Amino acid sequence: MYILMVRLKIKKDKVQQFIEASIGDAKGSVVNEPGCRRFDIIQDNTDPTNFAFCEIYNSKLDFDAHTTYPHFEKWRDNTKEMFEVDPEVSFCKPVFPLGDANWDSYNKDAVDDKYFSSSLHVIHVPKFIQADKVESFIESVSLDGIGSTNEEPGCLRFDVYQNIDDPSELYLYEVYVNPDAFEYHKGTPHIKKWAETVKDWYDLSRDGGGRVGKNIWPPDNWKWSSGKPKR
């Protein structure tokens, strides 16, 4: 699995145009590219000019092919003047779950999108970990992920990705049915145990810059759930 975690900041007067262009690229990718499993677009709740993409491909070759499709070329050309700063891209691999989860987002039976849009609560946040604590952090956060997806009806997915080029950068990608479900998650025993375990393992010299917000695309009735992975 080859995963792109992308953080973007858009000029204020270009936000709606950016959304429209990005939906075109995302939908074109998951519908037309055999190697594209997901292409999620998230808009931050506190700053609507901040966006995030989570793109999942079967391999780097499939991502390279993605950049040759007309829908990507159209997005690239239409959005190149919309960025406030250059996008930040982390190329990642999954460390949780491994193998027993649903990775697809395409729902060919989805009903009209407008009735099922932008109600989810999504966490798209990098965590920077001290180098000698990375493996221990992965083990601890995986237990939290198992607890979340298996014990919380409101948690649709809890993925953890590791930057291929910088193993000390780990992304949490969590999807809840609504903000209240995330508030419930914060009070569960498994997250309290995880938070206590890892509290001294962060590299505080590095800034996260994550996004927490709503799904712009795909709509709520597509395949957001990873199931109930065991690892």
C-alpha positions in Angstrom: 0.0 0.0 0.0 1.3 3.4 -1.0 -0.3 6.3 0.9 -0.2 10.1 0.4 -1.1 12.3 3.4 -1.3 15.8 1.9 -1.8 19.1 3.8 -2.9 22.2 1.7 -3.6 25.8 2.4 -5.8 27.6 -0.1 -6.2 31.3 -0.9 -9.4 32.5 0.8 -11.1 33.6 -2.4 -10.3 30.3 -4.1 -11.8 27.8 -1.6 -14.9 26.9 -3.5 -13.1 26.6 -6.8 -10.5 24.4 -5.1 -13.2 22.1 -3.7 -14.9 21.7 -7.1 -11.6 20.9 -8.8 -10.5 18.5 -6.1 -13.7 16.5 -6.1 -13.3 16.1 -9.9 -9.8 14.6 -9.4 -10.8 12.5 -6.4 -13.9 11.0 -8.1 -12.0 10.4 -11.3 -9.3 8.6 -9.3 -11.3 6.1 -7.4 -13.8 5.4 -10.2 -11.4 5.2 -13.1 -8.0 4.1 -11.7 -7.7 0.4 -10.8 -4.8 1.1 -8.4 -6.5 3.9 -6.4 -8.3 2.6 -3.3 -9.2 5.9 -1.6 -9.1 9.7 -2.2 -10.6 11.5 0.8 -10.8 15.3 0.9 -11.0 16.9 4.4 -11.7 20.6 5.2 -10.5 21.9 8.6 -13.2 23.0 11.1 -11.3 26.0 12.5 -9.7 27.3 9.3 -11.7 26.5 6.1 -8.7 27.5 4.0 -6.9 24.4 5.3 -7.5 21.1 3.6 -6.1 17.6 3.7 -6.1 14.6 1.3 -5.7 11.0 2.1 -4.9 9.1 -1.0 -4.3 5.3 -1.0 -2.9 3.4 -3.9 -1.9 -0.3 -4.3 1.7 0.7 -5.1 4.0 3.5 -6.0 3.6 2.5 -9.7 -0.2 3.1 -9.3 0.4 6.5 -7.9 2.8 7.3 -10.7 0.1 6.2 -13.2 -2.3 8.5 -11.3 -0.3 11.6 -12.4 -0.8 10.7 -16.1 -4.6 10.7 -16.0 -6.6 13.6 -17.6 -8.5 14.3 -14.3 -5.2 14.8 -12.4 -3.7 17.0 -15.1 -6.9 19.1 -15.1 -6.7 19.4 -11.3 -3.0 20.3 -11.4 -3.5 23.0 -14.1 -6.7 24.5 -12.6 -5.4 24.7 -9.0 -1.7 25.8 -9.4 -2.5 29.4 -8.6 -4.8 28.6 -5.7 -2.2 27.7 -3.0 -1.3 30.1 -0.2 1.8 28.0 0.4 3.2 24.9 -1.3 1.4 21.6 -0.3 3.0 19.4 2.2 3.1 15.7 1.2 4.1 12.7 3.2 4.6 9.4 1.4 3.5 6.7 3.8 2.9 3.0 4.5 0.3 1.5 6.8 1.4 0.2 10.2 -2.2 -0.2 11.5 -4.3 -2.0 10.4 -2.3 -4.6 8.5 -4.1 -6.8 6.1 -7.5 -7.4 7.6 -9.2 -4.0 6.9 -11.3 -2.5 4.2 -9.3 0.1 2.2 -11.8 1.0 -0.5 -14.0 4.1 -0.7 -15.9 3.6 -4.0 -19.6 2.8 -3.6 -21.2 2.2 -6.9 -24.6 2.0 -5.3 -24.4 5.4 -3.6 -27.5 7.5 -3.7 -27.6 11.2 -4.5 -24.5 12.7 -2.9 -26.2 15.8 -1.7 -28.2 13.9 1.0 -25.1 12.3 2.6 -22.4 15.0 2.5 -20.0 16.4 5.1 -21.4 15.0 8.4 -18.4 12.9 9.4 -15.6 14.0 11.8 -12.1 13.3 10.5 -8.7 13.4 12.2 -5.8 13.9 9.8 -2.8 14.6 12.2 0.9 13.8 12.1 2.7 12.8 15.3 6.4 13.2 15.6 8.0 10.6 17.8 11.4 10.2 19.4 13.5 7.9 17.2 14.0 5.2 19.9 10.3 5.2 20.8 8.8 4.7 17.3 8.2 0.9 17.5 6.8 1.2 21.0 4.5 4.0 19.9 3.2 1.9 17.0 2.4 -1.0 19.3 0.6 1.2 21.8 -1.4 3.2 19.2 -2.4 0.0 17.4 -4.0 -1.2 20.6 -5.9 2.0 20.8 -7.0 1.5 17.2 -8.2 -2.0 17.9 -10.2 -0.7 20.8 -11.7 2.2 18.8 -12.8 0.2 15.7 -14.0 -2.8 17.6 -15.6 -1.3 20.7 -16.9 2.1 19.5 -19.9 2.1 17.1 -19.1 5.7 16.2 -15.6 5.0 15.1 -15.5 4.1 11.4 -11.7 3.8 11.0 -8.6 4.4 12.9 -5.5 4.1 10.6 -1.9 4.7 11.5 0.6 5.5 8.7 4.3 5.9 8.8 6.3 8.2 6.6 8.5 6.1 4.3 11.3 8.7 4.3 11.0 9.7 7.9 10.0 6.8 10.2 9.6 9.1 13.2 6.6 10.8 11.5 3.4 8.8 12.1 0.0 9.9 10.9 -3.3 9.3 12.7 -6.2 9.1 10.3 -9.4 8.6 12.2 -13.0 8.8 11.0 -16.1 9.2 13.3 -19.7 9.4 12.4 -20.0 12.8 14.0 -18.1 15.1 16.5 -20.0 13.6 19.4 -18.6 10.1 18.6 -15.1 11.6 18.8 -16.0 13.1 22.2 -17.1 9.7 23.4 -13.8 8.2 22.0 -11.8 10.6 24.1 -13.3 9.2 27.3 -12.8 5.5 26.6 -10.3 3.4 28.7 -8.2 2.4 25.7 -7.4 6.0 24.7 -6.7 7.0 28.3 -4.3 4.1 28.5 -2.6 5.0 25.2 -2.3 8.7 26.1 -0.7 7.9 29.5 1.7 5.4 27.9 3.0 7.6 25.1 2.9 11.0 26.8 6.7 11.3 27.1 7.6 9.9 23.6 6.8 12.9 21.4 9.5 15.0 19.7 8.3 18.4 20.8 10.8 20.2 18.6 8.6 19.5 15.6 5.2 21.0 14.7 2.3 18.9 13.7 0.1 21.1 11.6 -2.7 18.6 11.3 -6.3 19.0 10.1 -9.4 18.1 12.0 -12.7 18.6 10.2 -15.4 17.3 7.9 -15.4 15.2 4.8 -15.8 17.2 1.6 -15.6 14.1 -0.5 -16.5 11.2 -0.7 -20.0 11.6 0.8 -21.0 9.9 4.1 -22.7 6.9 2.4 -19.6 5.7 0.7 -17.3 3.1 2.3 -15.6 4.9 5.2 -15.5 2.0 7.6 -12.4 -0.1 7.9 -14.4 -2.9 9.5 -13.1 -4.4 12.8 -9.4 -5.0 12.2 -7.5 -7.1 14.8 -4.0 -5.8 13.7 
